[in-house]
């Protein structure tokens, strides 16, 4: 069983040792962690700003805008967003990115194109922090 208090305790310990703390979710904002809590509850407990990763494919506009609304509804800050092309055959990527730039209430931190090799170094080349 995943324990949010346990994660928070370890995160606070790590914050004392490192200049930055990044917590990566897995699967989405409302993915359950246990019988009663999900990643949204973890983000709230950690009180960290949120970076939204948008899988650029059919349905991404709806997914991203609903998730941004859900983040705001929890009283958390959407600090930025990044797009990731997950399917090389997806149409209208540029248009979707432009719509997201206009509609999401946070800066775009980068767009990761479809990559044959998704190493951290290859992905990092396409991201930038303000």
Chimera marker file (.cmm) of the C-alpha trace (Angstrom):
<marker_set name="trace">
<marker id="1" x="0.000" y="0.000" z="0.000" r="1" g="1" b="0" radius="0.5"/>
<marker id="2" x="1.317" y="3.417" z="-0.937" r="1" g="1" b="0" radius="0.5"/>
<marker id="3" x="1.313" y="5.810" z="2.004" r="1" g="1" b="0" radius="0.5"/>
<marker id="4" x="1.081" y="9.538" z="1.304" r="1" g="1" b="0" radius="0.5"/>
<marker id="5" x="2.368" y="10.457" z="4.792" r="1" g="1" b="0" radius="0.5"/>
<marker id="6" x="5.380" y="8.204" z="4.158" r="1" g="1" b="0" radius="0.5"/>
<marker id="7" x="6.109" y="9.895" z="0.846" r="1" g="1" b="0" radius="0.5"/>
<marker id="8" x="5.738" y="13.346" z="2.410" r="1" g="1" b="0" radius="0.5"/>
<marker id="9" x="8.164" y="12.418" z="5.212" r="1" g="1" b="0" radius="0.5"/>
<marker id="10" x="10.777" y="11.254" z="2.709" r="1" g="1" b="0" radius="0.5"/>
<marker id="11" x="10.224" y="14.296" z="0.484" r="1" g="1" b="0" radius="0.5"/>
<marker id="12" x="10.806" y="16.671" z="3.413" r="1" g="1" b="0" radius="0.5"/>
<marker id="13" x="14.024" y="14.800" z="4.239" r="1" g="1" b="0" radius="0.5"/>
<marker id="14" x="15.190" y="15.061" z="0.622" r="1" g="1" b="0" radius="0.5"/>
<marker id="15" x="14.386" y="18.786" z="0.533" r="1" g="1" b="0" radius="0.5"/>
<marker id="16" x="16.963" y="19.289" z="3.271" r="1" g="1" b="0" radius="0.5"/>
<marker id="17" x="19.656" y="17.587" z="1.160" r="1" g="1" b="0" radius="0.5"/>
<marker id="18" x="18.965" y="18.886" z="-2.358" r="1" g="1" b="0" radius="0.5"/>
<marker id="19" x="18.375" y="22.324" z="-3.868" r="1" g="1" b="0" radius="0.5"/>
<marker id="20" x="15.337" y="21.093" z="-5.856" r="1" g="1" b="0" radius="0.5"/>
<marker id="21" x="12.750" y="18.377" z="-5.450" r="1" g="1" b="0" radius="0.5"/>
<marker id="22" x="10.896" y="16.908" z="-8.425" r="1" g="1" b="0" radius="0.5"/>
<marker id="23" x="8.133" y="14.391" z="-7.822" r="1" g="1" b="0" radius="0.5"/>
<marker id="24" x="6.954" y="12.527" z="-10.902" r="1" g="1" b="0" radius="0.5"/>
<marker id="25" x="3.453" y="11.177" z="-11.135" r="1" g="1" b="0" radius="0.5"/>
<marker id="26" x="2.655" y="8.082" z="-13.120" r="1" g="1" b="0" radius="0.5"/>
<marker id="27" x="-0.396" y="7.743" z="-15.314" r="1" g="1" b="0" radius="0.5"/>
<marker id="28" x="-2.308" y="10.905" z="-14.552" r="1" g="1" b="0" radius="0.5"/>
<marker id="29" x="-3.668" y="13.361" z="-12.016" r="1" g="1" b="0" radius="0.5"/>
<marker id="30" x="-6.386" y="11.092" z="-10.576" r="1" g="1" b="0" radius="0.5"/>
<marker id="31" x="-4.586" y="7.728" z="-10.669" r="1" g="1" b="0" radius="0.5"/>
<marker id="32" x="-5.266" y="5.936" z="-7.372" r="1" g="1" b="0" radius="0.5"/>
<marker id="33" x="-2.383" y="5.414" z="-4.951" r="1" g="1" b="0" radius="0.5"/>
<marker id="34" x="-4.416" y="3.389" z="-2.474" r="1" g="1" b="0" radius="0.5"/>
<marker id="35" x="-8.078" y="2.707" z="-1.684" r="1" g="1" b="0" radius="0.5"/>
<marker id="36" x="-8.786" y="6.323" z="-0.709" r="1" g="1" b="0" radius="0.5"/>
<marker id="37" x="-6.151" y="8.626" z="-2.252" r="1" g="1" b="0" radius="0.5"/>
<marker id="38" x="-4.740" y="9.522" z="-5.658" r="1" g="1" b="0" radius="0.5"/>
<marker id="39" x="-1.900" y="11.588" z="-7.150" r="1" g="1" b="0" radius="0.5"/>
<marker id="40" x="-3.948" y="14.760" z="-6.688" r="1" g="1" b="0" radius="0.5"/>
<marker id="41" x="-4.026" y="14.072" z="-2.944" r="1" g="1" b="0" radius="0.5"/>
<marker id="42" x="-0.253" y="13.551" z="-2.983" r="1" g="1" b="0" radius="0.5"/>
<marker id="43" x="0.327" y="16.854" z="-4.794" r="1" g="1" b="0" radius="0.5"/>
<marker id="44" x="-1.854" y="18.616" z="-2.244" r="1" g="1" b="0" radius="0.5"/>
<marker id="45" x="0.016" y="17.015" z="0.668" r="1" g="1" b="0" radius="0.5"/>
<marker id="46" x="3.396" y="17.982" z="-0.792" r="1" g="1" b="0" radius="0.5"/>
<marker id="47" x="2.259" y="21.562" z="-1.524" r="1" g="1" b="0" radius="0.5"/>
<marker id="48" x="4.449" y="21.702" z="-4.622" r="1" g="1" b="0" radius="0.5"/>
<marker id="49" x="3.693" y="23.537" z="-7.857" r="1" g="1" b="0" radius="0.5"/>
<marker id="50" x="2.518" y="21.240" z="-10.643" r="1" g="1" b="0" radius="0.5"/>
<marker id="51" x="3.951" y="20.755" z="-14.121" r="1" g="1" b="0" radius="0.5"/>
<marker id="52" x="1.479" y="19.153" z="-16.499" r="1" g="1" b="0" radius="0.5"/>
<marker id="53" x="2.799" y="16.830" z="-19.207" r="1" g="1" b="0" radius="0.5"/>
<marker id="54" x="0.460" y="16.677" z="-22.179" r="1" g="1" b="0" radius="0.5"/>
<marker id="55" x="0.641" y="13.655" z="-24.451" r="1" g="1" b="0" radius="0.5"/>
<marker id="56" x="0.100" y="15.266" z="-27.855" r="1" g="1" b="0" radius="0.5"/>
<marker id="57" x="-2.453" y="13.013" z="-29.532" r="1" g="1" b="0" radius="0.5"/>
<marker id="58" x="-6.168" y="12.905" z="-30.247" r="1" g="1" b="0" radius="0.5"/>
<marker id="59" x="-8.037" y="14.141" z="-27.156" r="1" g="1" b="0" radius="0.5"/>
<marker id="60" x="-5.105" y="16.094" z="-25.710" r="1" g="1" b="0" radius="0.5"/>
<marker id="61" x="-6.902" y="19.440" z="-25.643" r="1" g="1" b="0" radius="0.5"/>
<marker id="62" x="-9.755" y="18.110" z="-23.541" r="1" g="1" b="0" radius="0.5"/>
<marker id="63" x="-7.398" y="16.145" z="-21.285" r="1" g="1" b="0" radius="0.5"/>
<marker id="64" x="-5.059" y="19.075" z="-20.682" r="1" g="1" b="0" radius="0.5"/>
<marker id="65" x="-7.775" y="21.653" z="-20.051" r="1" g="1" b="0" radius="0.5"/>
<marker id="66" x="-9.728" y="19.381" z="-17.701" r="1" g="1" b="0" radius="0.5"/>
<marker id="67" x="-6.553" y="18.525" z="-15.799" r="1" g="1" b="0" radius="0.5"/>
<marker id="68" x="-5.627" y="22.201" z="-15.476" r="1" g="1" b="0" radius="0.5"/>
<marker id="69" x="-9.103" y="22.855" z="-14.075" r="1" g="1" b="0" radius="0.5"/>
<marker id="70" x="-8.698" y="19.965" z="-11.605" r="1" g="1" b="0" radius="0.5"/>
<marker id="71" x="-5.311" y="21.283" z="-10.448" r="1" g="1" b="0" radius="0.5"/>
<marker id="72" x="-6.813" y="24.735" z="-9.834" r="1" g="1" b="0" radius="0.5"/>
<marker id="73" x="-9.815" y="23.188" z="-8.040" r="1" g="1" b="0" radius="0.5"/>
<marker id="74" x="-7.386" y="21.651" z="-5.516" r="1" g="1" b="0" radius="0.5"/>
<marker id="75" x="-5.895" y="25.097" z="-4.925" r="1" g="1" b="0" radius="0.5"/>
<marker id="76" x="-2.538" y="24.170" z="-6.433" r="1" g="1" b="0" radius="0.5"/>
<marker id="77" x="-0.384" y="26.198" z="-8.808" r="1" g="1" b="0" radius="0.5"/>
<marker id="78" x="0.044" y="25.030" z="-12.391" r="1" g="1" b="0" radius="0.5"/>
<marker id="79" x="3.645" y="26.186" z="-12.810" r="1" g="1" b="0" radius="0.5"/>
<marker id="80" x="4.004" y="25.102" z="-16.423" r="1" g="1" b="0" radius="0.5"/>
<marker id="81" x="3.288" y="22.474" z="-19.001" r="1" g="1" b="0" radius="0.5"/>
<marker id="82" x="5.234" y="20.448" z="-21.541" r="1" g="1" b="0" radius="0.5"/>
<marker id="83" x="3.992" y="18.649" z="-24.610" r="1" g="1" b="0" radius="0.5"/>
<marker id="84" x="5.191" y="15.222" z="-25.673" r="1" g="1" b="0" radius="0.5"/>
<marker id="85" x="4.519" y="13.753" z="-29.105" r="1" g="1" b="0" radius="0.5"/>
<marker id="86" x="3.644" y="10.155" z="-28.258" r="1" g="1" b="0" radius="0.5"/>
<marker id="87" x="2.573" y="9.052" z="-31.729" r="1" g="1" b="0" radius="0.5"/>
<marker id="88" x="4.547" y="10.070" z="-34.805" r="1" g="1" b="0" radius="0.5"/>
<marker id="89" x="1.397" y="9.874" z="-36.962" r="1" g="1" b="0" radius="0.5"/>
<marker id="90" x="-0.643" y="12.351" z="-34.914" r="1" g="1" b="0" radius="0.5"/>
<marker id="91" x="-2.154" y="15.106" z="-37.051" r="1" g="1" b="0" radius="0.5"/>
<marker id="92" x="-2.415" y="18.812" z="-36.187" r="1" g="1" b="0" radius="0.5"/>
<marker id="93" x="0.306" y="18.817" z="-33.526" r="1" g="1" b="0" radius="0.5"/>
<marker id="94" x="1.293" y="22.426" z="-34.224" r="1" g="1" b="0" radius="0.5"/>
<marker id="95" x="-2.331" y="23.595" z="-34.054" r="1" g="1" b="0" radius="0.5"/>
<marker id="96" x="-2.953" y="21.713" z="-30.801" r="1" g="1" b="0" radius="0.5"/>
<marker id="97" x="0.178" y="23.190" z="-29.239" r="1" g="1" b="0" radius="0.5"/>
<marker id="98" x="-0.902" y="26.699" z="-30.235" r="1" g="1" b="0" radius="0.5"/>
<marker id="99" x="-4.339" y="26.111" z="-28.703" r="1" g="1" b="0" radius="0.5"/>
<marker id="100" x="-2.730" y="24.880" z="-25.477" r="1" g="1" b="0" radius="0.5"/>
<marker id="101" x="-0.402" y="27.918" z="-25.393" r="1" g="1" b="0" radius="0.5"/>
<marker id="102" x="-3.451" y="30.188" z="-25.600" r="1" g="1" b="0" radius="0.5"/>
<marker id="103" x="-5.713" y="28.294" z="-23.198" r="1" g="1" b="0" radius="0.5"/>
<marker id="104" x="-3.526" y="26.891" z="-20.423" r="1" g="1" b="0" radius="0.5"/>
<marker id="105" x="-2.858" y="29.365" z="-17.600" r="1" g="1" b="0" radius="0.5"/>
<marker id="106" x="0.866" y="28.560" z="-17.387" r="1" g="1" b="0" radius="0.5"/>
<marker id="107" x="3.958" y="28.793" z="-19.583" r="1" g="1" b="0" radius="0.5"/>
<marker id="108" x="4.964" y="26.098" z="-22.040" r="1" g="1" b="0" radius="0.5"/>
<marker id="109" x="8.259" y="24.545" z="-20.895" r="1" g="1" b="0" radius="0.5"/>
<marker id="110" x="8.881" y="22.819" z="-24.202" r="1" g="1" b="0" radius="0.5"/>
<marker id="111" x="7.602" y="20.399" z="-26.784" r="1" g="1" b="0" radius="0.5"/>
<marker id="112" x="9.300" y="17.022" z="-27.027" r="1" g="1" b="0" radius="0.5"/>
<marker id="113" x="8.999" y="15.614" z="-30.544" r="1" g="1" b="0" radius="0.5"/>
<marker id="114" x="8.565" y="11.918" z="-31.228" r="1" g="1" b="0" radius="0.5"/>
<marker id="115" x="11.960" y="10.408" z="-30.411" r="1" g="1" b="0" radius="0.5"/>
<marker id="116" x="13.257" y="7.024" z="-31.493" r="1" g="1" b="0" radius="0.5"/>
<marker id="117" x="15.360" y="6.966" z="-28.329" r="1" g="1" b="0" radius="0.5"/>
<marker id="118" x="13.805" y="8.615" z="-25.270" r="1" g="1" b="0" radius="0.5"/>
<marker id="119" x="16.791" y="9.022" z="-22.992" r="1" g="1" b="0" radius="0.5"/>
<marker id="120" x="16.753" y="11.765" z="-20.357" r="1" g="1" b="0" radius="0.5"/>
<marker id="121" x="19.430" y="13.659" z="-22.303" r="1" g="1" b="0" radius="0.5"/>
<marker id="122" x="17.438" y="13.511" z="-25.556" r="1" g="1" b="0" radius="0.5"/>
<marker id="123" x="14.273" y="14.711" z="-23.856" r="1" g="1" b="0" radius="0.5"/>
<marker id="124" x="16.034" y="17.473" z="-21.886" r="1" g="1" b="0" radius="0.5"/>
<marker id="125" x="17.228" y="19.112" z="-25.127" r="1" g="1" b="0" radius="0.5"/>
<marker id="126" x="13.622" y="20.100" z="-25.817" r="1" g="1" b="0" radius="0.5"/>
<marker id="127" x="12.725" y="21.535" z="-22.391" r="1" g="1" b="0" radius="0.5"/>
<marker id="128" x="13.538" y="24.848" z="-20.756" r="1" g="1" b="0" radius="0.5"/>
<marker id="129" x="12.784" y="26.286" z="-17.362" r="1" g="1" b="0" radius="0.5"/>
<marker id="130" x="11.896" y="29.961" z="-16.945" r="1" g="1" b="0" radius="0.5"/>
<link id1="1" id2="2" r="1" g="1" b="0" radius="0.2"/>
<link id1="2" id2="3" r="1" g="1" b="0" radius="0.2"/>
<link id1="3" id2="4" r="1" g="1" b="0" radius="0.2"/>
<link id1="4" id2="5" r="1" g="1" b="0" radius="0.2"/>
<link id1="5" id2="6" r="1" g="1" b="0" radius="0.2"/>
<link id1="6" id2="7" r="1" g="1" b="0" radius="0.2"/>
<link id1="7" id2="8" r="1" g="1" b="0" radius="0.2"/>
<link id1="8" id2="9" r="1" g="1" b="0" radius="0.2"/>
<link id1="9" id2="10" r="1" g="1" b="0" radius="0.2"/>
<link id1="10" id2="11" r="1" g="1" b="0" radius="0.2"/>
<link id1="11" id2="12" r="1" g="1" b="0" radius="0.2"/>
<link id1="12" id2="13" r="1" g="1" b="0" radius="0.2"/>
<link id1="13" id2="14" r="1" g="1" b="0" radius="0.2"/>
<link id1="14" id2="15" r="1" g="1" b="0" radius="0.2"/>
<link id1="15" id2="16" r="1" g="1" b="0" radius="0.2"/>
<link id1="16" id2="17" r="1" g="1" b="0" radius="0.2"/>
<link id1="17" id2="18" r="1" g="1" b="0" radius="0.2"/>
<link id1="18" id2="19" r="1" g="1" b="0" radius="0.2"/>
<link id1="19" id2="20" r="1" g="1" b="0" radius="0.2"/>
<link id1="20" id2="21" r="1" g="1" b="0" radius="0.2"/>
<link id1="21" id2="22" r="1" g="1" b="0" radius="0.2"/>
<link id1="22" id2="23" r="1" g="1" b="0" radius="0.2"/>
<link id1="23" id2="24" r="1" g="1" b="0" radius="0.2"/>
<link id1="24" id2="25" r="1" g="1" b="0" radius="0.2"/>
<link id1="25" id2="26" r="1" g="1" b="0" radius="0.2"/>
<link id1="26" id2="27" r="1" g="1" b="0" radius="0.2"/>
<link id1="27" id2="28" r="1" g="1" b="0" radius="0.2"/>
<link id1="28" id2="29" r="1" g="1" b="0" radius="0.2"/>
<link id1="29" id2="30" r="1" g="1" b="0" radius="0.2"/>
<link id1="30" id2="31" r="1" g="1" b="0" radius="0.2"/>
<link id1="31" id2="32" r="1" g="1" b="0" radius="0.2"/>
<link id1="32" id2="33" r="1" g="1" b="0" radius="0.2"/>
<link id1="33" id2="34" r="1" g="1" b="0" radius="0.2"/>
<link id1="34" id2="35" r="1" g="1" b="0" radius="0.2"/>
<link id1="35" id2="36" r="1" g="1" b="0" radius="0.2"/>
<link id1="36" id2="37" r="1" g="1" b="0" radius="0.2"/>
<link id1="37" id2="38" r="1" g="1" b="0" radius="0.2"/>
<link id1="38" id2="39" r="1" g="1" b="0" radius="0.2"/>
<link id1="39" id2="40" r="1" g="1" b="0" radius="0.2"/>
<link id1="40" id2="41" r="1" g="1" b="0" radius="0.2"/>
<link id1="41" id2="42" r="1" g="1" b="0" radius="0.2"/>
<link id1="42" id2="43" r="1" g="1" b="0" radius="0.2"/>
<link id1="43" id2="44" r="1" g="1" b="0" radius="0.2"/>
<link id1="44" id2="45" r="1" g="1" b="0" radius="0.2"/>
<link id1="45" id2="46" r="1" g="1" b="0" radius="0.2"/>
<link id1="46" id2="47" r="1" g="1" b="0" radius="0.2"/>
<link id1="47" id2="48" r="1" g="1" b="0" radius="0.2"/>
<link id1="48" id2="49" r="1" g="1" b="0" radius="0.2"/>
<link id1="49" id2="50" r="1" g="1" b="0" radius="0.2"/>
<link id1="50" id2="51" r="1" g="1" b="0" radius="0.2"/>
<link id1="51" id2="52" r="1" g="1" b="0" radius="0.2"/>
<link id1="52" id2="53" r="1" g="1" b="0" radius="0.2"/>
<link id1="53" id2="54" r="1" g="1" b="0" radius="0.2"/>
<link id1="54" id2="55" r="1" g="1" b="0" radius="0.2"/>
<link id1="55" id2="56" r="1" g="1" b="0" radius="0.2"/>
<link id1="56" id2="57" r="1" g="1" b="0" radius="0.2"/>
<link id1="57" id2="58" r="1" g="1" b="0" radius="0.2"/>
<link id1="58" id2="59" r="1" g="1" b="0" radius="0.2"/>
<link id1="59" id2="60" r="1" g="1" b="0" radius="0.2"/>
<link id1="60" id2="61" r="1" g="1" b="0" radius="0.2"/>
<link id1="61" id2="62" r="1" g="1" b="0" radius="0.2"/>
<link id1="62" id2="63" r="1" g="1" b="0" radius="0.2"/>
<link id1="63" id2="64" r="1" g="1" b="0" radius="0.2"/>
<link id1="64" id2="65" r="1" g="1" b="0" radius="0.2"/>
<link id1="65" id2="66" r="1" g="1" b="0" radius="0.2"/>
<link id1="66" id2="67" r="1" g="1" b="0" radius="0.2"/>
<link id1="67" id2="68" r="1" g="1" b="0" radius="0.2"/>
<link id1="68" id2="69" r="1" g="1" b="0" radius="0.2"/>
<link id1="69" id2="70" r="1" g="1" b="0" radius="0.2"/>
<link id1="70" id2="71" r="1" g="1" b="0" radius="0.2"/>
<link id1="71" id2="72" r="1" g="1" b="0" radius="0.2"/>
<link id1="72" id2="73" r="1" g="1" b="0" radius="0.2"/>
<link id1="73" id2="74" r="1" g="1" b="0" radius="0.2"/>
<link id1="74" id2="75" r="1" g="1" b="0" radius="0.2"/>
<link id1="75" id2="76" r="1" g="1" b="0" radius="0.2"/>
<link id1="76" id2="77" r="1" g="1" b="0" radius="0.2"/>
<link id1="77" id2="78" r="1" g="1" b="0" radius="0.2"/>
<link id1="78" id2="79" r="1" g="1" b="0" radius="0.2"/>
<link id1="79" id2="80" r="1" g="1" b="0" radius="0.2"/>
<link id1="80" id2="81" r="1" g="1" b="0" radius="0.2"/>
<link id1="81" id2="82" r="1" g="1" b="0" radius="0.2"/>
<link id1="82" id2="83" r="1" g="1" b="0" radius="0.2"/>
<link id1="83" id2="84" r="1" g="1" b="0" radius="0.2"/>
<link id1="84" id2="85" r="1" g="1" b="0" radius="0.2"/>
<link id1="85" id2="86" r="1" g="1" b="0" radius="0.2"/>
<link id1="86" id2="87" r="1" g="1" b="0" radius="0.2"/>
<link id1="87" id2="88" r="1" g="1" b="0" radius="0.2"/>
<link id1="88" id2="89" r="1" g="1" b="0" radius="0.2"/>
<link id1="89" id2="90" r="1" g="1" b="0" radius="0.2"/>
<link id1="90" id2="91" r="1" g="1" b="0" radius="0.2"/>
<link id1="91" id2="92" r="1" g="1" b="0" radius="0.2"/>
<link id1="92" id2="93" r="1" g="1" b="0" radius="0.2"/>
<link id1="93" id2="94" r="1" g="1" b="0" radius="0.2"/>
<link id1="94" id2="95" r="1" g="1" b="0" radius="0.2"/>
<link id1="95" id2="96" r="1" g="1" b="0" radius="0.2"/>
<link id1="96" id2="97" r="1" g="1" b="0" radius="0.2"/>
<link id1="97" id2="98" r="1" g="1" b="0" radius="0.2"/>
<link id1="98" id2="99" r="1" g="1" b="0" radius="0.2"/>
<link id1="99" id2="100" r="1" g="1" b="0" radius="0.2"/>
<link id1="100" id2="101" r="1" g="1" b="0" radius="0.2"/>
<link id1="101" id2="102" r="1" g="1" b="0" radius="0.2"/>
<link id1="102" id2="103" r="1" g="1" b="0" radius="0.2"/>
<link id1="103" id2="104" r="1" g="1" b="0" radius="0.2"/>
<link id1="104" id2="105" r="1" g="1" b="0" radius="0.2"/>
<link id1="105" id2="106" r="1" g="1" b="0" radius="0.2"/>
<link id1="106" id2="107" r="1" g="1" b="0" radius="0.2"/>
<link id1="107" id2="108" r="1" g="1" b="0" radius="0.2"/>
<link id1="108" id2="109" r="1" g="1" b="0" radius="0.2"/>
<link id1="109" id2="110" r="1" g="1" b="0" radius="0.2"/>
<link id1="110" id2="111" r="1" g="1" b="0" radius="0.2"/>
<link id1="111" id2="112" r="1" g="1" b="0" radius="0.2"/>
<link id1="112" id2="113" r="1" g="1" b="0" radius="0.2"/>
<link id1="113" id2="114" r="1" g="1" b="0" radius="0.2"/>
<link id1="114" id2="115" r="1" g="1" b="0" radius="0.2"/>
<link id1="115" id2="116" r="1" g="1" b="0" radius="0.2"/>
<link id1="116" id2="117" r="1" g="1" b="0" radius="0.2"/>
<link id1="117" id2="118" r="1" g="1" b="0" radius="0.2"/>
<link id1="118" id2="119" r="1" g="1" b="0" radius="0.2"/>
<link id1="119" id2="120" r="1" g="1" b="0" radius="0.2"/>
<link id1="120" id2="121" r="1" g="1" b="0" radius="0.2"/>
<link id1="121" id2="122" r="1" g="1" b="0" radius="0.2"/>
<link id1="122" id2="123" r="1" g="1" b="0" radius="0.2"/>
<link id1="123" id2="124" r="1" g="1" b="0" radius="0.2"/>
<link id1="124" id2="125" r="1" g="1" b="0" radius="0.2"/>
<link id1="125" id2="126" r="1" g="1" b="0" radius="0.2"/>
<link id1="126" id2="127" r="1" g="1" b="0" radius="0.2"/>
<link id1="127" id2="128" r="1" g="1" b="0" radius="0.2"/>
<link id1="128" id2="129" r="1" g="1" b="0" radius="0.2"/>
<link id1="129" id2="130" r="1" g="1" b="0" radius="0.2"/>
</marker_set>
